[in-house]
Amino acid sequence: MRNTTKIKHLLVLYYLDLSMDDDGLMHLTITNKTTGQQKQFESTKYAVAIDRAFRYMSKETRKSDYSET
């Protein structure tokens, strides 16, 4: 899946904040739109940070699907 597609999926449930420090380390912070819970992902590569956030979102949505049944 392309990064832009992953970002679109993330933006449905989360606010995204992407920043980079002086050493080139990227910080992607996602904030859940309903609960306000935050999670941060760090990587030197943009694609890796996006992928980690997308995998986290996938796990969280599967957890919530199981808890509802």
C-alpha positions in Angstrom: 0.0 0.0 0.0 1.3 3.5 -0.8 2.1 6.0 1.9 -0.5 8.4 0.7 -3.2 5.7 1.0 -1.9 4.9 4.5 -2.1 8.6 5.5 -5.7 8.9 4.2 -6.7 5.9 6.3 -4.9 7.3 9.4 -6.6 10.7 8.9 -10.0 9.1 9.3 -9.3 8.3 13.0 -6.3 10.4 14.0 -4.8 13.9 13.8 -1.2 13.6 12.5 1.8 15.8 13.5 5.0 15.2 11.7 8.2 16.9 12.7 12.0 16.4 12.3 14.7 17.2 14.8 18.2 18.6 13.9 19.6 15.0 13.6 17.2 14.1 10.9 15.0 11.9 13.2 11.3 12.2 12.2 8.7 12.2 14.9 5.1 11.2 13.9 2.6 11.8 16.6 -1.0 10.5 16.1 -3.8 11.7 18.3 -7.1 9.8 18.4 -9.9 12.1 17.4 -12.4 10.5 19.8 -10.4 9.7 22.9 -7.5 12.1 22.6 -5.0 9.3 23.2 -1.6 10.0 21.7 1.1 7.7 20.3 4.5 8.7 18.9 6.6 7.0 16.3 10.2 7.8 15.5 12.4 6.9 12.5 15.0 8.4 10.2 12.8 7.4 7.3 9.4 9.0 6.6 8.0 5.7 5.1 8.9 3.7 8.2 7.2 6.2 10.6 4.0 6.1 8.5 4.1 2.3 8.3 4.5 1.9 12.1 1.6 4.3 12.7 -0.6 2.4 10.1 0.2 -0.9 11.7 -0.6 0.5 15.2 -4.0 1.8 13.9 -4.8 -1.6 12.3 -4.1 -3.4 15.6 -6.2 -0.9 17.6 -9.1 -1.1 15.3 -9.0 -4.9 15.5 -8.9 -4.7 19.3 -12.0 -2.5 19.4 -13.8 -4.8 17.0 -13.2 -7.7 19.3 -14.2 -5.8 22.4 -17.6 -4.9 20.9 -18.6 -8.5 20.4 
